Amino acid sequence: MGTVTLGVSIAVPEPYGSQLQELRAGFGDAAAHGIPTHVTLVPPTEVAADRLPEIRAHLAEVAGAFRAFAMRLAGTGTFRPLSPVVYVRIAEGAQGCTRLQHRVRDPEGPLDRELAFPYHPHVTVAHGISEEAMDTAFSTLADYAAEWVCDGFALYEQGSDGVWRKLREYPFGAGPTGVPAQLNSPADDAAEATIRPS
């Protein structure tokens, strides 16, 4: 049986997601268009493909017991010199992200794994580019701000082309199976929009 590379994250909604993705590409980060703008819950993790049903069931259980929380982005930060990353800071919602990732990576569950660094929720806007370009990213987004209500997360798979694609969405407090990404309907989107602040 083969393996797949999975990740679990909170998508940054539109219009913010596309704005930050385009800015990231503009800073010279070649990976930008293959990585939807997100807050990581589980970093890239290689698992046996036959474990997907177990993983999906676990994620649905976690999401079903979780509740929506406010998210607010404000300003920039960096992990340099430890790691070549510039990010947009999570000014509100970090605690919710931390609790959520802890449940997703439950030591008794199928996504238990060690992290290279202590968990620090953030939105990457530059990674592995020149110091000058990272300085530009840091200053350009110093006054950046966005806010929304986080009402779920998603499971992603990295293709052989390096592009991350959404497999399934997991709305908080929803049913037992999650929502296949390709089955989203305008009605679903409208229902989701009603709980977001204008």
C-alpha positions, 0 to 999 in steps of 0.5 A, spaced: 500 500 500 502 506 498 503 513 502 500 520 501 502 526 504 497 530 508 496 536 512 490 539 516 489 546 516 484 552 517 483 556 510 484 563 510 477 565 507 476 570 501 478 575 500 484 575 504 486 568 502 487 570 495 490 577 497 495 574 501 497 568 496 498 573 491 502 577 495 506 571 497 508 570 490 510 577 489 515 577 494 518 571 490 516 565 494 515 560 488 511 555 492 505 560 493 501 558 488 501 551 490 499 552 498 492 555 499 493 561 505 492 557 511 493 556 519 497 549 520 494 544 525 498 538 522 504 540 518 505 535 512 505 528 514 506 522 510 501 516 512 499 509 509 493 511 504 489 505 507 489 509 513 485 515 510 478 512 512 480 512 520 483 519 519 477 522 516 473 519 522 477 522 527 477 529 524 469 529 523 469 527 531 474 532 533 470 537 528 463 535 531 465 537 538 468 543 536 465 550 536 466 556 532 471 562 534 473 569 532 480 569 528 483 576 527 490 577 523 494 583 525 501 585 523 507 581 522 512 576 525 518 572 523 521 565 525 528 568 523 534 566 524 531 559 527 527 558 520 526 562 514 519 564 515 515 571 515 508 570 517 502 574 519 500 574 526 494 571 529 492 577 534 485 573 536 484 566 535 491 563 537 488 559 543 482 556 539 487 554 534 492 551 539 486 547 542 484 545 536 491 542 533 492 539 540 485 535 539 487 533 532 494 531 534 491 527 539 496 522 542 491 516 541 489 518 534 491 517 527 495 523 526 499 523 533 506 526 531 512 530 534 513 537 531 519 540 529 518 546 533 513 548 539 506 549 536 505 557 534 499 558 530 500 563 524 499 565 517 506 564 512 507 569 507 514 568 505 518 562 506 525 560 504 526 566 500 532 571 500 533 575 506 531 582 502 525 579 500 523 577 507 524 584 509 520 586 504 514 581 506 515 583 513 514 591 512 509 590 507 504 587 511 506 590 518 499 594 518 495 588 515 489 586 518 483 581 517 478 578 521 473 572 520 469 567 524 473 560 524 467 555 523 471 549 521 478 546 518 480 542 512 484 536 510 489 537 504 493 532 500 500 534 497 500 532 489 506 529 486 506 536 483 507 539 490 500 542 490 496 542 496 489 540 494 483 540 499 480 533 500 474 534 505 472 540 509 470 539 517 465 544 519 464 545 527 458 541 530 456 538 523 455 531 522 459 525 522 463 525 515 465 532 513 463 535 507 467 533 500 471 539 498 468 538 491 461 537 493 460 544 496 454 548 493 452 555 493 447 554 498 452 551 503 456 557 502 450 562 503 449 558 510 456 559 512 456 566 510 451 568 515 455 566 521 461 570 519 461 578 520 460 583 515 
